[in-house]
Amino acid sequence: MPIYAYRCSACGYQNDHMQKMSDPLLTECPSCHAGSYEKQVTAAGFQLKGTGWYATDFKGGGGGTSVTAPSSAAADKPAAEPAAAACSPGCACH
């Protein structure tokens, strides 16, 4: 369930609320009970990383860059033989 940030423009009270996307917006401030409690626009709280994903740079500097993680498993194993040498003629994989 998403977590939304709310702030009251009357008294400045702010809090996070866990709501379903289909739930109605909260409008009454829990602190001063004014009808000026509004949902804030915030950045996502996660970042996708790995081969094929783009990391969004919120710290400044360059824009989104492709992130590739080195494969430690591939570095530890010796080079494999070509697939054709392991298969028999007429195999289903070629």
Secondary structure per residue as TSV (DSSP state, phi and psi in degrees):
chain	resnum	aa	ss	phi	psi
A	1	M	-	360.0	135.1
A	2	P	-	-69.1	152.5
A	3	I	E	-110.5	124.9
A	4	Y	E	-112.5	142.1
A	5	A	E	-93.4	131.9
A	6	Y	E	-121.9	151.0
A	7	R	E	-144.6	138.9
A	8	C	E	-90.7	124.6
A	9	S	T	-79.6	-12.9
A	10	A	T	-82.4	-50.1
A	11	C	T	-111.6	-9.9
A	12	G	-	87.1	0.2
A	13	Y	-	-62.8	137.2
A	14	Q	E	-137.8	146.3
A	15	N	E	-159.8	159.3
A	16	D	E	-101.1	141.7
A	17	H	E	-131.0	134.8
A	18	M	E	-89.7	119.6
A	19	Q	-	-139.1	153.7
A	20	K	-	-72.7	156.5
A	21	M	T	-65.4	-27.0
A	22	S	T	-85.9	-9.3
A	23	D	S	-67.8	146.8
A	24	P	-	-68.4	154.5
A	25	L	-	-66.1	145.9
A	26	L	-	-80.5	136.2
A	27	T	-	-123.5	-22.0
A	28	E	S	-96.3	126.3
A	29	C	-	-69.0	128.6
A	30	P	T	-68.1	-19.0
A	31	S	T	-88.1	-55.9
A	32	C	T	-107.7	-5.0
A	33	H	-	63.2	19.9
A	34	A	-	-77.3	159.5
A	35	G	S	-90.0	29.5
A	36	S	-	-114.9	30.8
A	37	Y	E	-86.9	116.9
A	38	E	E	-125.8	145.2
A	39	K	E	-73.3	136.6
A	40	Q	-	-96.9	154.8
A	41	V	-	-89.3	121.9
A	42	T	-	-130.5	163.3
A	43	A	-	-80.0	155.1
A	44	A	-	-62.7	148.0
A	45	G	S	-93.1	18.0
A	46	F	-	-144.4	166.1
A	47	Q	-	-141.6	130.5
A	48	L	-	-88.3	131.3
A	49	K	-	-133.4	156.0
A	50	G	S	126.8	177.1
A	51	T	T	-61.2	128.2
A	52	G	T	90.6	-9.1
A	53	W	E	-103.9	155.0
A	54	Y	E	-109.9	131.7
A	55	A	E	-94.1	129.1
A	56	T	-	-85.7	129.6
A	57	D	-	-94.7	102.5
A	58	F	-	-87.7	-8.6
A	59	K	S	-87.2	-5.0
A	60	G	S	101.5	179.4
A	61	G	S	89.9	-146.5
A	62	G	S	-68.3	162.4
A	63	G	-	-72.7	-155.5
A	64	G	-	-65.8	139.2
A	65	T	E	-129.9	153.3
A	66	S	E	-73.9	130.4
A	67	V	E	-107.3	123.3
A	68	T	-	-121.7	127.4
A	69	A	-	-93.4	131.3
A	70	P	-	-68.5	142.7
A	71	S	-	-93.3	108.7
A	72	S	H	-72.9	-26.9
A	73	A	H	-66.4	-38.2
A	74	A	H	-69.9	-32.6
A	75	A	H	-71.9	-28.5
A	76	D	H	-81.6	-22.0
A	77	K	S	-95.3	145.7
A	78	P	-	-70.6	159.5
A	79	A	-	-60.7	135.4
A	80	A	-	-82.4	157.2
A	81	E	-	-70.8	155.8
A	82	P	-	-58.3	148.3
A	83	A	H	-61.8	-33.1
A	84	A	H	-64.4	-32.7
A	85	A	H	-70.5	-29.2
A	86	A	H	-83.4	-16.0
A	87	C	S	-101.5	155.2
A	88	S	-	-91.5	158.0
A	89	P	T	-59.5	137.7
A	90	G	T	80.7	16.9
A	91	C	-	-69.3	161.2
A	92	A	T	-76.6	-15.9
A	93	C	T	-85.5	-9.1
A	94	H	-	-118.4	360.0
